Amino acid sequence: MKIICGIDLGGTKIEGALLSIKNGSFSVVERLRVPTEKEHGYQHILEQIKKVVTLLEEKSGTKITTLGIGTPGTLDPSTQTLKNSNTVCLNDQPFKKDLEKILGMPIEMANDANCFALAEATLGAVPEKVPNAKVVFGIIMGTGVGGGIVINGKVLNGRHGIGGEWGHNFLHESGGPCYCGQTGCVETIISGTGLENFYERETGTRKSLKDIISLYQTGKDPVANATMERLITYFGKGVASIINVIDPDAIVIGGGVGNIDLLYTEGVGSVKKYIFNKTLETHFLKPKLGDSAGVFGAAMLVN
């Protein structure tokens, strides 16, 4: 039996978990949360993470000697500083080095989308549905769009630390400007925000994605219909480009937009239209682990 520790660093909460791994199965030994309190700054976040580790040790009676952590943003391999984090006080900081110093132990780090992908690839939907999968792509489609690549149970971070970041591939000019500085990114079109923006541009009225879906289901709102058709079309084009490059055995779709059943029927049909192959054999899976994926995936970084 092996005990591993994971930390999921979010904008509002920091979650820690100890997992017991034995013969490919796992159980939760201890799990807890503390507030991030990012308004108090960078050093305070480091102290809050240390607090989580200390509490896990006290509650479990286990000495933690290494851990994995999932972060908003990415560790830049060249500068060893964090970048692209929406918790902005972390950006340009030597986060991994400082955290190892304050904890007195080595850590492994990956962004939250990679942790989602790793958890579902090793503990979640993939081993249950596609047990022989070698390559897995994890998609998060929510307020934004992110992704992670897992090969033989290991995260592919890449030369720049941006492996799997398909949300900032170009998709279509109609998405408009993206916060990253580019135009027409995947995120500007098929994220929940992008779909809501499209509906508002067409009608002059802002509605939540949930309301847009409800209107679509009535069949009485042509713009709601157009919004869902836009999702299906561009989901197909965006995901097809991923399959053409890495050809994964399985794709797991998380996030709020990932709950839309149409993605698994008409969406998959749309992907089939655009891939460089006559058939589509990729398995499209709903996630199994829910909001546990982040912290479980972080722990699996050190397994």
C-alpha positions as CSV (number, residue, x, y, z in Angstrom):
1,M,0.0,0.0,0.0
2,K,1.3,3.5,-0.9
3,I,0.1,6.8,0.5
4,I,0.2,9.8,-1.9
5,C,-0.7,13.4,-1.3
6,G,-2.3,15.9,-3.6
7,I,-3.1,19.6,-3.4
8,D,-5.6,21.4,-5.6
9,L,-4.9,25.2,-5.5
10,G,-8.0,27.1,-6.6
11,G,-8.9,30.8,-6.6
12,T,-11.1,30.5,-3.6
13,K,-10.1,27.2,-1.9
14,I,-7.1,25.0,-1.4
15,E,-8.0,21.3,-1.2
16,G,-5.7,18.6,0.1
17,A,-6.1,14.8,0.0
18,L,-4.2,11.7,1.0
19,L,-4.9,8.7,-1.1
20,S,-4.1,5.1,-0.5
21,I,-3.1,3.2,-3.7
22,K,-3.0,-0.6,-3.8
23,N,-3.2,-2.9,-6.8
24,G,-4.5,-0.1,-9.1
25,S,-7.4,0.9,-6.8
26,F,-7.5,3.8,-4.4
27,S,-9.3,5.1,-1.3
28,V,-9.3,8.4,0.4
29,V,-7.4,8.5,3.7
30,E,-8.0,12.1,4.5
31,R,-9.4,15.2,2.7
32,L,-9.9,18.8,3.7
33,R,-10.1,22.4,2.5
34,V,-9.0,25.8,3.6
35,P,-9.7,29.2,1.9
36,T,-7.1,30.5,-0.5
37,E,-7.5,34.1,0.6
38,K,-5.6,35.3,-2.4
39,E,-6.4,38.9,-1.5
40,H,-3.7,38.6,1.2
41,G,-1.0,37.9,-1.5
42,Y,1.6,35.4,-2.6
43,Q,3.3,34.6,0.7
44,H,0.0,34.0,2.4
45,I,-1.0,31.5,-0.3
46,L,2.2,29.6,0.4
47,E,1.4,29.6,4.1
48,Q,-2.1,28.3,3.4
49,I,-0.7,25.4,1.4
50,K,1.6,24.6,4.3
51,K,-1.4,24.7,6.6
52,V,-3.2,22.1,4.5
53,V,-0.1,19.8,4.6
54,T,0.2,20.2,8.4
55,L,-3.5,19.5,9.0
56,L,-3.4,16.4,6.7
57,E,-0.4,15.1,8.7
58,E,-2.1,15.7,12.0
59,K,-5.4,14.2,11.1
60,S,-3.9,11.1,9.4
61,G,-0.9,10.5,11.5
62,T,1.1,10.2,8.3
63,K,4.3,12.0,7.5
64,I,4.2,13.6,4.1
65,T,7.5,13.5,2.3
66,T,6.4,14.6,-1.2
67,L,3.3,15.9,-2.9
68,G,1.7,16.8,-6.2
69,I,0.0,20.1,-6.7
70,G,-2.4,21.3,-9.4
71,T,-2.3,25.1,-10.0
72,P,-4.1,27.7,-12.0
73,G,-1.5,28.6,-14.7
74,T,1.7,26.8,-15.7
75,L,5.2,26.5,-14.5
76,D,7.4,27.9,-17.2
77,P,10.2,25.4,-17.8
78,S,12.7,28.1,-18.9
79,T,12.3,30.6,-16.1
80,Q,10.8,28.2,-13.4
81,T,8.2,30.9,-12.6
82,L,4.4,30.5,-12.8
83,K,2.6,32.1,-15.8
84,N,-1.0,32.3,-17.2
85,S,-2.6,32.1,-13.8
86,N,-5.9,33.9,-13.1
87,T,-4.7,34.2,-9.5
88,V,-2.5,37.0,-10.7
89,C,-0.3,37.3,-7.6
90,L,1.2,33.9,-8.5
91,N,2.4,35.0,-11.9
92,D,6.2,35.6,-12.4
93,Q,6.9,34.0,-9.0
94,P,9.2,31.0,-8.4
95,F,6.3,29.2,-7.0
96,K,7.6,25.6,-7.1
97,K,11.0,26.6,-5.6
98,D,9.4,28.7,-2.9
99,L,6.9,26.0,-2.0
100,E,9.6,23.3,-1.8
101,K,11.5,25.6,0.5
102,I,8.6,26.3,2.9
103,L,7.5,22.7,3.0
104,G,11.0,21.1,3.1
105,M,10.1,18.5,0.5
106,P,10.2,17.9,-3.3
107,I,6.9,18.5,-5.2
108,E,5.5,17.8,-8.7
109,M,3.4,20.5,-10.3
110,A,0.9,20.6,-13.2
111,N,-1.9,22.9,-14.2
112,D,-5.5,22.1,-13.2
113,A,-6.5,20.9,-16.6
114,N,-3.6,18.4,-16.7
115,C,-4.6,17.2,-13.2
116,F,-8.2,16.7,-14.4
117,A,-6.9,14.7,-17.4
118,L,-4.5,12.6,-15.3
119,A,-7.2,11.7,-12.7
120,E,-9.7,10.6,-15.3
121,A,-7.0,8.7,-17.2
122,T,-5.7,6.8,-14.2
123,L,-8.5,6.6,-11.6
124,G,-11.7,7.7,-13.3
125,A,-13.7,7.1,-16.5
126,V,-10.9,5.9,-18.7
127,P,-9.7,2.7,-16.8
128,E,-13.4,1.8,-16.4
129,K,-14.4,2.3,-20.0
130,V,-11.2,2.0,-22.0
131,P,-8.8,0.1,-19.8
132,N,-6.1,-0.3,-22.5
133,A,-6.0,3.4,-23.4
134,K,-2.5,4.7,-23.9
135,V,-3.2,8.3,-25.0
136,V,-5.9,10.4,-23.3
137,F,-7.0,14.0,-23.9
138,G,-8.9,15.7,-21.1
139,I,-11.1,18.6,-22.0
140,I,-12.4,21.3,-19.7
141,M,-15.2,23.3,-21.2
142,G,-16.6,25.8,-18.8
143,T,-16.1,29.5,-18.4
144,G,-13.0,29.0,-20.4
145,V,-11.6,26.1,-22.3
146,G,-8.5,24.0,-21.3
147,G,-7.1,20.6,-21.8
148,G,-4.4,18.1,-20.9
149,I,-2.6,15.2,-22.5
150,V,-1.8,12.0,-20.7
151,I,0.4,9.3,-22.3
152,N,0.9,6.0,-20.6
153,G,-0.3,7.5,-17.3
154,K,2.0,10.6,-17.4
155,V,1.2,14.2,-18.1
156,L,2.7,15.7,-21.3
157,N,3.8,19.2,-20.2
158,G,5.8,20.1,-23.3
159,R,8.7,22.4,-24.0
160,H,6.9,25.5,-22.9
161,G,4.7,23.9,-20.3
162,I,1.6,24.5,-22.4
163,G,0.9,20.9,-23.6
164,G,-2.8,20.4,-24.2
165,E,-3.8,24.1,-24.2
166,W,-6.1,23.8,-27.1
167,G,-8.3,26.6,-25.8
168,H,-6.0,29.1,-27.4
169,N,-5.8,27.5,-30.8
170,F,-7.3,29.6,-33.6
171,L,-10.8,28.4,-34.5
172,H,-12.7,31.3,-36.2
173,E,-12.6,35.1,-36.4
174,S,-16.2,35.3,-35.2
175,G,-15.0,34.5,-31.7
176,G,-13.5,38.0,-31.5
177,P,-10.6,39.1,-29.2
178,C,-9.4,36.7,-26.5
179,Y,-7.8,37.8,-23.2
180,C,-4.6,36.1,-24.4
181,G,-4.1,38.7,-27.1
182,Q,-5.1,36.6,-30.0
183,T,-8.4,36.6,-31.9
184,G,-10.9,33.7,-32.6
185,C,-9.5,31.2,-30.0
186,V,-11.4,28.1,-29.3
187,E,-12.2,29.6,-25.9
188,T,-13.9,32.6,-27.4
189,I,-16.3,30.4,-29.3
190,I,-17.3,27.1,-27.5
191,S,-16.7,28.1,-23.8
192,G,-19.8,28.8,-21.8
193,T,-18.9,32.5,-21.9
194,G,-18.3,32.4,-25.7
195,L,-21.7,30.8,-26.3
196,E,-23.4,33.4,-24.0
197,N,-21.6,36.2,-25.9
198,F,-22.8,34.9,-29.2
199,Y,-26.4,34.8,-28.0
200,E,-26.1,38.3,-26.7
201,R,-24.6,39.7,-29.9
202,E,-27.5,38.2,-31.9
203,T,-30.4,39.2,-29.6
204,G,-29.1,42.1,-27.5
205,T,-30.1,40.2,-24.4
206,R,-27.7,38.4,-22.1
207,K,-28.8,35.0,-20.9
208,S,-27.1,32.2,-19.0
209,L,-26.0,29.1,-20.9
210,K,-28.5,27.1,-18.9
211,D,-31.4,29.4,-20.0
212,I,-30.1,29.2,-23.7
213,I,-30.2,25.4,-23.5
214,S,-33.7,25.5,-22.1
215,L,-34.9,27.8,-24.9
216,Y,-33.2,25.5,-27.4
217,Q,-35.1,22.5,-26.0
218,T,-38.4,24.3,-26.6
219,G,-37.6,24.7,-30.2
220,K,-39.1,28.2,-30.3
221,D,-36.0,30.4,-30.1
222,P,-34.1,30.4,-33.4
223,V,-31.0,32.1,-31.8
224,A,-30.9,29.5,-29.1
225,N,-30.9,26.9,-31.9
226,A,-28.2,28.8,-33.7
227,T,-26.1,28.9,-30.5
228,M,-26.3,25.1,-30.1
229,E,-25.6,24.6,-33.8
230,R,-22.5,26.8,-33.4
231,L,-21.3,24.7,-30.4
232,I,-21.7,21.5,-32.4
233,T,-20.0,22.7,-35.5
234,Y,-17.0,24.3,-33.8
235,F,-16.7,21.5,-31.2
236,G,-16.3,19.2,-34.2
237,K,-13.7,21.4,-35.9
238,G,-11.7,22.1,-32.7
239,V,-11.6,18.5,-31.5
240,A,-10.9,17.1,-34.9
241,S,-7.7,19.1,-35.0
242,I,-6.7,17.5,-31.7
243,I,-7.4,14.0,-33.0
244,N,-5.4,14.7,-36.2
245,V,-2.4,15.6,-34.1
246,I,-2.3,13.2,-31.1
247,D,-5.0,10.6,-32.1
248,P,-6.0,9.8,-28.5
249,D,-7.7,6.6,-27.5
250,A,-10.1,8.5,-25.3
251,I,-11.3,12.0,-24.8
252,V,-12.9,13.0,-21.4
253,I,-15.1,16.1,-21.5
254,G,-15.4,18.0,-18.2
255,G,-16.7,21.4,-17.2
256,G,-20.2,22.9,-17.3
257,V,-20.4,22.8,-21.1
258,G,-19.3,19.2,-21.0
259,N,-22.6,18.3,-19.4
260,I,-24.5,19.1,-22.6
261,D,-25.6,15.7,-23.9
262,L,-25.6,16.9,-27.5
263,L,-21.8,16.8,-27.5
264,Y,-21.8,13.1,-27.2
265,T,-24.2,12.6,-30.1
266,E,-24.3,15.4,-32.6
267,G,-21.0,16.8,-31.4
268,V,-19.2,13.5,-32.0
269,G,-20.9,13.3,-35.4
270,S,-19.5,16.7,-36.1
271,V,-16.0,15.6,-35.1
272,K,-16.3,12.7,-37.5
273,K,-17.0,15.1,-40.4
274,Y,-13.7,16.9,-39.9
275,I,-11.1,14.3,-38.9
276,F,-8.5,13.0,-41.4
277,N,-9.9,9.5,-41.4
278,K,-13.0,7.7,-42.8
279,T,-14.1,6.4,-39.4
280,L,-14.0,7.8,-35.8
281,E,-13.0,5.3,-33.2
282,T,-12.0,7.7,-30.4
283,H,-14.0,7.0,-27.2
284,F,-15.8,10.2,-25.9
285,L,-16.4,9.9,-22.1
286,K,-18.2,11.8,-19.4
287,P,-16.0,12.3,-16.4
288,K,-16.4,10.1,-13.4
289,L,-14.7,12.0,-10.6
290,G,-16.5,15.3,-10.6
291,D,-14.8,18.0,-8.5
292,S,-12.5,15.4,-7.0
293,A,-10.5,15.2,-10.2
294,G,-8.3,18.1,-9.5
295,V,-7.0,16.9,-6.1
296,F,-6.8,13.3,-7.1
297,G,-4.9,14.1,-10.3
298,A,-2.5,16.2,-8.3
299,A,-1.8,13.3,-6.0
300,M,-1.2,11.0,-9.1
301,L,1.6,13.3,-10.2
302,V,3.8,11.6,-7.6
303,N,2.4,8.1,-7.9
